[in-house]
Amino acid sequence: MLNGQAVTDWADRIEHLAHGFGAPSCRVAVARAGRLVLTFPRRDPLAEPLPALPVPEEASVGPVEIGRCEDGTPLRLKVHGTHVLIAGATGAGKGSYLWSTIRGLLPAMRAGLVQVWALDPKRMELSFGRALFGSRYAADPKECADLLDEAVSVMQERADRFAGLQRSHTPTAADPFVLVLVDEVAFLTAYQPDKQLRQRITAALATLTTQGRAVRYGVQPKGAKPGMAPGRCKGKAHKPDHLGYSGRRVLVSRKWSNKTLTEHKQDRRTWVLEALGVEDEPVDPHRYVWRPVKPGDPELAPIGVRLLRSVHERQRWRNHMNQLQALGDGQDLSATEGRAA
């Protein structure tokens, strides 16, 4: 980018760029500070529907392969340990996500490692799989509320058994991964005329989406109303693009973003490295040797000196980051370089 330009200057003109290059569309991505990547697709490789993928041979609850990306790589959907929201226009193919997920989990369902609970108030989507779901299928709004309440009870019973003993979950026949599929979730939560049922369903879904992750209860709604994103917070402090700044409560944000603290730390590391324009190279965990410092050690500086050094180091880091951000925004720092702030 030229000095003074921002990413939005390009992103706001993608239609002009696409027309100028004779492409149907244009995408803008940041490669590093001051560098953009413009992608001009020449054709849509996914214009024709793809056939159903073969049923996996091995039972797994890992990311489920449900299709192909436009570059030909497998499209995998993570359902174990998270929540998924599927939204789209009528006829966009939202149902294919549900059935491709079920198809990919069939071996794990046969092995008893996965249970799929289906809520189908429309009666036109998940009803084809009643033989798979058995008694864990509901279509009537009251039956849907009862099934969700049962899911909450089972989840809380599992949480009581796990409390103080373990935080991660490995699916077993005794404690399988429970995937709750909700078709047309807006009908049950926003457009349900029965107020009491609406409140029951909303409360049960809220409990599952906020407490179910640790004990591996995934909720995959389809047909949500605009702006509806279970488990997500709209607060500025919880947005992924703010997690790289110091002072943000990543530990608090974790329960809203459905990510572990380790995943948030990696996101923050990736953000900082991209801002610095540095490649993410593996770090030797044993590069430092730690030992306790005994009182009176001649190499130990007084506490006042150590505090001043720490403050100076933080100021130096922040000034460096501010300079890099200014350069990324196209500001010319040559006139002030070398001068004290």
N, C-alpha and C positions, 0 to 999 in steps of 0.2 A: 504494500500500500504506500501511497505517497504521504509525505508529512502532512499532518492535519486531517487525514482521513480516518474514519471509524468503520467498523464492520457493518454498521447499519447503513452506511452510505452505499454499500454494495447489496446488502440484503434487501433494501427497499427498492432496488432496481433490477430484480432478477428477471422480470418480464421483459425489460428492455434488452438485457444481456442475452436472454434466450432468443429473442427475435433477431438480434444482431448476428448471432452465430448460427441461425437457422435450425435451432433445436426446439423440441416441444416444451422443455423446462430447463431450469438452471438451479443449482444448489450451491450454497456458499458455506464453506467450513474453514475454521481457523487452523492453520498448520502450526504456527508459532507466532510470537509477537511480531507484527508487521508483515506477516505472510498469510495469504489466503489461498485456498484451493477452490477453483470453480469447476463444477462437474456438469457436463451437458449430455444428458442421456439422449441417444439417437433413436432408440426404440424401446418399447415396453416388453421385456421378456416374460412378464407375468400376465400378459393380456389374455392368453388362453388358460383356462382352468387346468390345474395339474391333477393327475390321478392320485388317488389315495396312496400313501406310502405303505410299504409292507409292514406288517405287525412285527415289532422287535422280537428277537429270539430270547433275549435275556430280560429278566425282571429288574426294573430300575425305576427309581423315583427322581432321578436326576433330571436336568433339563430335557424336556421331551421334544423330539424332532417332529415338527408338525408340517413342514413344507420346505420351500426353497426361497432364498433371497434373490434379488434381481441379479446379483453377480454369480449365482449358481451355488453358493455355499448353503449348507443346511440352515434352516430357520428353527431354532430351538427355543422353547418356552419353559421358563423356570416356574414351577408351581409348588415345589416342596420348600417350605420356609418363607413364603411370601404370599401376597395377594395380587390378583390380576384383574384389571378392569378392561373390558372389551366394549368399545363404543364405535358406532358407525351408522351411516345412513341405511335406510331400508334396502335390502338386497345387496349390501356391500360384502356379505360373506362372513358375518360374525359367527354364524352357526358352525362354519367349517373349523373355527378355532376350537370350539367346544368338542366336536366329534373327533378332530385330529388329536386333541389331548387325551380323550378317552381311549382312542385306538392305540396311542403310544403307551398307555398305562395298562393295557389288557394283560400282559404277562404278569405284572405286579399284582393286578387284581386277582388273577388265578392263583398266585402264590400266597394270597392273603396279606400282602404287604400294603395294599391300598384299598380303601373303601371310597366309593363315589356316591355322594348323597345328592339327589337331583330335585330341584324345585322348578316346576314347569307350569306356571299359571296360564300360559297361552295354550298349553296342551297340544301344540303343533311342532315342538322341537325335540324335547327330551323324551317324549312318550314312546319313541321308537326303541328306547333302550330300557324299557321296564323290566325285561328279563334280566338285564345286568344289574339294575339297581335294587330289585326286589322290594322289600318293605321300606327302603330308604328313598322312595319316590313320592312326591306330593304335587298335586295340581290345584286343588281347592285352596283358597287363601287361608282358611282355618287349618287345613292339613299342613300347609307350608309353615304356618306359625308354630304348630305343634312339633314339626320336624326340626325347625331351627332351635326351639327350646330344648329338644332332646340333644341336639348337637352341643349346645352350650353346657348342658348337664354333664355329658360325657367328657367334654373338654375340661371342665372344672375338676371333675374327679381325677382326670389324668394329671392336671396341674398339682393337685394336692399330693399325689403320689410322687411326683418329680421334685416337689419343693425341698430345697436344701440338699438334694442328692445329685441332680444333673440339670444342665441348661440346654444341652443339645439333644436331639431326638434321632434315633436310628430306627426306621420302621421294622417292626417284627409282626408276627402273626398275632401276638397278644396286644401289641400297641401299634396298629397300622397307621399309616398316613391317611387322614380323612380329608378328602377334597369335596367341598360343598359347591355345586354348580347351581347358579341362580340365573334363570332365563327371565328377561324382562323385569329386572329388579326395580325399575321405576314404578311399575304397576303395583308392586307390593309395598313400596315405601312412600311414594309421592301421590299416586293416583288411586290408592285403595280407599273406597268410600267408607268402610267400617273403621272408625277412629281407633277403637280398642285394638283391632287386629293390626292396624298400621303401627301403633305404638309398640305392640309386642314384637313385630317383625323388625322394626327399626332398632329396638333395644337389643334384640338377639344378634342382628348383624353387627351392630357396634361392638358388642362384647366379643364376638368371634374375630373381628378384624383388629381389635386392639390387644386382645389377650391370647389369641389362638396361635400366633406365630411361633412362640417358644415351644409349644407342645405340638406343633405341626398340624394346625388346622388351616388349610388354605381356602379362601373364598374367591371364586371367579365369577363375578357378575357379568351379564351381557345385556345390552340395551339400556344402559344407564342414561339418565337425563343429563343435559349439558352441565358441566362443572362438577359433576359428582365423581369423586375419587376416594374410595375407602382407604383409610390409613394414611392419608396425606394431609399435611397442614399447610394452609395458605400464608402463614406468617413468614415475614422476610427472613427471620433467623433460621428457618428450616429449609430454605431453598438451597438446592445443591450448589448453585453458583456463588453462594455466600459462605460455604463451609471452609473455603481456603483461607479466610481472614481470621486473624487471631481474635479471641474474645467470644467466638460463637460457641454455644453450648452444644457440642456434637453429641454428648451423652444424652441430653434431653431430646435432641432432634432425632435420635435413633428410633424412638418408638413411633415417630410419625412417618419416617421414610421407609420403614420395613427393611432396614439394613442393619447389620451388626456394627459394633464399634470398629472392628478391624476393617470392614468394608469402607466405613466413613474415613478412616485414617488413610486408606489407599486412595480414595477419591481426592482427599485434600492434598496428598503427596503428588498425585497426577496433576492437579490444578496448579500447584506451585511450580512443578518442573516445566509445565507448558508455559507459564508466565515468564520463567527464567530462560526458556529456550534451551533447556538442558535435557538430554536423553535420560530415560529411566534405566540406569545401570544397576545390576545387583550389588547389594551392600553386604560386606562381610560382617556378620553379627559379632565376630570375635576380634574386631579391629581395635578394641580398647581393652585394657586390663584394669580392673577396678580393685582397689585395696583400701581398707579403712585408714584414716589419717589419725595418728596419735597426737594427744595434746603436747604442745611444745615442739612440734616438727618444724625445723628451720625453713622448709620449703613452703609452709603454709602461711600465706599473707594474712594480715589482720582482717577482721570481719569488715571494717569500713572500706578497706581497699578492694576486697572481693565484691562488695555490693556496688561500688562505683564501676568496677570493671564489667559487672553484669549489666548495669544500666547502660553503659557505653556500648556494649555489644548489641543489646536490643535496639538502641538508637541507630547503630550502623546497619543492622539488618533491615529496619524499617525504611531508612533513607534509600537503601539499595532497591528495595521493593518499589518504593514510590518512583524512583528513577525509571525502573523497568516499565512500570505501568504508564508513566508519561511518554516513554518512547513508543510503547505499544499503541498509545492514542495519537501518535504522530507529532508530539510536541518537540520543539527544538530546544535542547538544553545546552547547546554550545555556548550561549551568551552568559550563562550563569555557572558553567562547569568550573569547579575549583574554588568557588567562593563559599564562604561560610553562610549558613542559613540564618 
